Amino acid sequence: MVQQKNEFSEHMSFEFLELLRKKNPAWRLLASPQAPLVAAFLYKEFIAENKRLVAEQELISRLEGFIDRLSQGQNERLFPRTGREYLDDWAGDEHGWLRKFYPPGQDEPYFDVTSLAQKAIEWLLSLRQQTFIGTESRLITVFELLHQIVERSETDPKLRLAELERRKAEIEQEIIRVQNGQVALLDETQIKERFWQAMTIAREILADFRAVEQNFRDLDRGMRERIATWDRGKGELLETVFSEQDGIGQSEQGKSFAAFWKFLMSSSYQEDFQDTLDRALQLKAVHEMSTSRNLRHIHHDWVNAGAHVQETVAVLSQQLRRYVDENFLEEERRINQIIREIEGKAVAVRNDPPQEWEMKIDEVAPEISFPLDRPLFTPPQRPEIKDDVIGAGVEDVSAEALFSQVYVDKEKLKDQIGYLLQAQDRITLSRIIEHYPLELGLSELVTYLVIASESPQAAFYPEDVEEVSWTDETGKKKVAKMAKIIFQRT
Amino acid sequence: MNVLDDLAFSRTLVALFKNVIFKETDPETWEVILAQKYKIEDYVSKVGLILIVDEMDGYGYLKQRLYGEGEEEIPRLVSRHALSYPVSLLLVLLRKQLLEFDSTTGDQRLIVTRQQIAERMQLFLKDTTNEAKMVANIDNHIKKIEDMGFLRRLRGSEDSFEVQRVLRSFVNAEWLRDVNELLDKYRVYAGGETGEGESQE
C-alpha cells in the first residue's frame, strides 16, 4: 500500500506533470487551441461511429465539409488550412492524435484515432454530469468482485464447501420467501442505476479496445528494440528470444484479452447476453431512459472491435516470430555493420564521388525479350456507308423504348481491362469476362468488341473460336461463339 | 497430377520467368508456387536458375545459380543492371531504412516519400547551389530503382513509394560487402589515403 502511494505521488509531482503536459498527446489535445475542432471531429468520425479505419480522401473531404459548416455565417473561413494539412499535422509525432498507416493491399493511407486522443475525448464526454451517480450499485460491484477473488483463490476444499453450503442455505431461504409470496423487487431507481452502470461499463469496454491494441503494439516495439540493441552473448540472446517467442500471447494483456475473446465467442454466452439485454430493455424504467447510442448492438460492436485487435495481434506475433529468428538477426546485424561502414566512407568522399564505378545487381527476373510479341499493323476496316434516302417514319412506337435502353459504361470496361493488364502482360477477352462476368448480356459483350476494334492493344484471331457465356435477365444461360481476342499491355 | 494442375504449373512458371510474384497482388499464382515448389525448382534448375521463396514477406522469384570452382557454367539467363554510384548508394540507404523499420514496428509495409529520400541522399552528395538539378537527379535515381522493381509508386500518388521487401534479398550482406570494398579501392586510388578510422578490417 505504501509503495502504491509513492508511485502515485511520483506521477503527480510538479516535474512529472510539466513533462506530461508537453509530451502526452491526450493532454496536448486538451491544451491545444484547436481542441474543440479536433475533439468534435474525431468524436464524430471515429468514436460515435465506432470506426477503426477511414481512408485519407474520405476523411479529408469530411473534415473540409465539417469546417465549411462551422464557417457558415462567418466573415472568413474559421480554420484556414487544407484538410490534408490538418490531418498530417494531427498524425505527426508532435501531436499523435491520429495513426496513419497503409493496410495490406491499399495504396491510400488510412487513419485511426490513437488511444490517447480517445482518452482525452472520453474525458470531455465524462464532464457532462449524469443526472445521478449510482453509488449503491457500484458499491455492490466492488463487494462482489472482492468476494470472487477470495472465494476462487481458496484452495482448501473444506472452506470452499462451507462457502457453497452458506450460499445454498441463502438460496433455500429465498425459495421459501418466494413460495410465501414475498418477492423482493428492485425499485425503479435501483433499476435505472444498475442499467446505467452496466451500459457505462459496456461502452468503456469498447473504448478499451484501442488502448489494448496500443498496448500490444508497445509490447511488440519494446521487444524489437531490445533484440535490435542486444549486445551480450549469443547464447543469452537465444535464451531470451526463446522465452519471448510468444511474448505477446503470454503477457498479462495477452492472457486477459484471450480470455475475454473466448468468453465473447462462446455461443451460450451470446444467446444469454442478447436475451438478457432484450429483457432489460423492455423494462419500463429502462425504457424511460432513452439511451442515446444503440445499445442493442453493443455485442456486435464488441465482436467487431475484438476481431480487429485479434488480427493485429496475429500479424504482430507472426512478424515478431520471424524477427527473433536466429539467422535473420545475425544477417541483419551484419548488414547494419556494413551499412555503417559504407556511410562513413561515402561521407568522406562526398565532395569527390567516384566517377568510375562498377557495381551491378541482378535483375529480379530472367531476361526474355519478345521483339515480335506485338501485333503487326493491320489497316483499319472502313465501314461502307450506302447513300440511301431516309424516309420519314410513322410514329406509332412509344418513346418509352428510348429510355429503357441498356446503358453500358464503356470507360468502366476499359478500366477493367487496364486493371487486369497490370497483373499480366496479355489476356484474352474470355478471361476478362471470367473475372468480370457480363451483367448486361449481349450489349456489354458488343461494347467489349467495340473497344477491341478501336484499341491498338487488341488483336483478333479469327481461326481460334472461343465461347463466352452469361445469364440473361430471365435467368437463361446464353453462349456466344466468336473469334479469340487478346489484349496486351503496351 | 491432373491437367488443371499442369496448366497452373505452366502459367506459374511463365509468370516467374517474367517477374517477381507477390502474394498480395497475385494470390492464385502464389498458391501454385507454394504447392508445386519442388516441381518448379526441378524445372528451373535445368536452365541454371533457382527458386527463391520468402513466405513471410510473401514473394517468390527466380535467381541465377552461383557456380562453385570447377563447375561447368551455363550462360546466364538473369542479366545484371549496371549501377551508378548514387544509385548504389540509394539502394544502401533504402536497405537501411527497411532495417530500421523492422526493428521498430511490426508493420509490413514501408512507405517513403520523395522528400524523405532526397533528405537522406543529400548527406552523401556533393554540396551544390543548384538545388533543382540535384532534385532532378534524385528523381532519376528513384526512377531507375523503380524500373528495377525495388520501389513501387503508389497508385494515385506522385511522391510516395513502397519499398518492396524483395529488396532485402538483393541488397544482401554479400552485395553490401562488395560496395564497401569498392569504396575502399576507390579511396586508395583517388587520394592514396589510408582511411580515416575504419581501418579495423
Interface residues (C-beta under 8 A of the other chain):
Chain A: F101 Y102 P104 G105 D107 E108 P109 R217 D220 R221 R224 E225 I227 A228 V315 L316 Q318 Q319 L320 R322 Y323 E331 E332 R334 I335 N336 I338 I339 E341 I342 E343 G344 K345 A346 V347 A348 V349 R350 N351 D352 P353 P354 Q355 W357 E358 M359 K360 I361 D362 E363 V364 A365 P366 E367 I368 A423 Q424 D425
Chain B: A15 L16 F17 K18 N19 V20 E24 T25 D26 L49 M56 Y61 L62 K63 Q64 L77 V78 S79 R80 H81 A82 L83 S84 Y85 P86 S88 L89 L91 V92 R95 K96 L99 D102 S103 T104 T105 G106 D107 Q108 R109 I111 L123 F124 L125 K126 D127 M148 G149 F150 L154 R155 G156 S157 E162 V166 F170 V171 N172 A173 W175 L176 R177 D178 V179 N180 L182 L183 D184 Y186 R187 A190 G191 E196 G197 E198
